[in-house]
Amino acid sequence: MSNKELATFAGGCFWCMVKPFDELPGIHSIVSGYTGGQIENPSYEQIKTGKTGHREAVQITFDPELFPYQKLLDLYWPQIDPTDDEGQFIDRGSQYRTAIFYHTEEQKKLAEKSRKEIEESGRFKKPIVTEILPANEFYEAEEYHQDFYKKNPKAYKEERETSGRDTFINENWK
C-alpha cells in the first residue's frame, strides 16, 4: 500500500492545471474543484460570478515517496503568473487568483520557502502575490470539468493558445 497525501493548488482556470501533473509516477489522481469560499457545495455557475470567495483549484492525491511535495511545487510555479492578483491570463476575477493550499505544516514550510526563492530570484519585477493558505473544504467540480484536456482536446488547445498562458510560460519560465 502506497502513501497518499493531498496537495491543493489554485492556478487560474483549472482546465489548464490538470495536464502538467497528470500521469506522472506517484500521482494517483487530480480533481478539479473549488476551495476557499463561504458557501457549501458551490456550482460552477455560482463560482464564475466571483462572489463566493472560492477559487478554481486542483486537488492532487500523490505518493510523497515517489513524487515529493517539493516536486509538485517545482511543477506548480511555472504554470502560473505569480505576480497577477486579479486572475490568471485571460481569466479575470477572484475565482482565478493563485494560491497554494497547504495540508500540513511541512507543506506550508516548503511552499513558503519556494515562494521566497522565486521572490529572490529576480525573475519577476513585480511582487509575488500567490498566497499560501491553509487547506479547507474542497468541492469537486462538475463532471464535465474533470480531465477536460482529455475529453475536449480541441477546446483545451484553443483555451491554452488564446488565454496567453503558454506565451507567458515560454517568456518567463523557460
N, C-alpha and C positions, 0 to 999 in steps of 0.2 A: 504494500500500500504506500503510495507516494504522499509526501507532504502537500498540503494545499493551503495557500494564503490568498487573500484578496488584495488587489490594487485598484484604485479608482482614480481616473483622470478625466478632467474636462478639457477639451481642446478645440472648442468650436463645434461645428457640425459633426455629430457622432458617426455619420456615414464614413467620414474620412479618417476616423480614428481607429477603425477595426483592422483594416488590412495590414498596417505596419506591424501589428503584434500577432496577427493570425498565423496559425500553422507553424509556429516556432517550437522547437523542442522544449518541453516544460510548461508550455501554455496549454491549459486544459480547456478553457472557454473564455469567450469575450461576449459580454452582453451590453447592448446599447440601452441607455435609460436616462433617468432624471434623478438628480440629487441636489440637496442644499436648499430646498424651498419650504414653504409654510403649509401647503395643503397635502393631504394624503391621496395616494393613487391618482396623480395628475394625468391628464391625457395630453397628447401632442397638441391638440387644439388649445388647451389651457397654457401649455408651456410656451408656445410660439407667440403669445401675447406679451411675454416678458414680464408679466405681473405676478407670477407665483413665487419668484425667488429661486426657482430651480435652474440648474444648468444641464445642458445635454452633456452626457458623460458616458464613458465605457467602464465597465467593471470586469476586471481580468482575474480569473482564477488561475493560479500558477503554482508550480513546484519550485520553491526557492533554492533547492539543491541543484536543480537542472537549469533554472533561469533566475538568478538572484534579482532581488528588487532593484539593485543598482543598475542592472542591465535594462530593466524596464524604464527607469528614469533616463538612461542614456538614449533610449529609443523615443521616449516621450518628447523631450525638449525639441528635437529637430522637426517635429510635426507641427509646431505652433509658432506664432509671433508672440513671444513672451512680453512684449512692450505695449501691446494693444489692450486697453482696458474697456473698450466699447464693443467687443465681439472678436471675431476672427475672420479676416479677409472679407469676402462679400457678405458674410452673415453678421448682421449688426444686432446688438441688444444684449441685455444682461444674461440671457439664457445661453449665449455663445461665449461668455468670458471663460478664460482658462483658470484651472485650479488643479492642484494635487490634493486629493483627499486621503489622508493617512489613516491606517487602521491600527498601527502600533506606534509606540514611542520610537522604535528603531526606524520605521518608515519615515516618521517626522524628521528625525535627525538626518537621515540620508537625503531627504528632499530638500531640507534647508541648506545642507552642505552643497548640493548640486546647484541650487539657485544662486548661492553665494559665488560659486565658481564661474557661473555664467555672468553674473554682475561684474566680477573682477577681470573677466577675460578681455574686455574692451571690444567684444564682437558687436555690441549694440550701443548706440549713442544715447538712446532714451532709456529711462529706468525700467527694470524688470518688474512687471506688475502681477505676474502669475502668483496667485495666493496659495498658501499651504494651510489647509483646513482639516479639522477632524472629520473623519467619515461619519456620515449619518445615514438615515434611511435612503435606500436606493430602490427606485421603482423601475421595473423593466418596461421598456418602450413597447409599443405595439409591434406585432409580429412582422409587419411589412418593413419595419426599420432594421430588423435583425439581419446580419450578413448582407446588407444592401448591395455591397460591391459584387457579391456572387450572384445575387438574384437579378440585378439590374446593371450589368456591366456597362452598357452604353450610357445610361443616365449617370452612373457613378463617374465614368471617364469625363463626361461633359461637366459635371459638378467640380471635379478636380481642376479641369482646364479653365473654366470661367470664374472660379472663386478667387484665383490669384494665389492659392496655397502653394502650388508646385513652383510657381515663379519665385515666391518669397523663399521657399526652402532652398531652391537652387542658388539664389543670390546671397543668402545669409548663412546657410548651414553646410554647404558642400565645400 
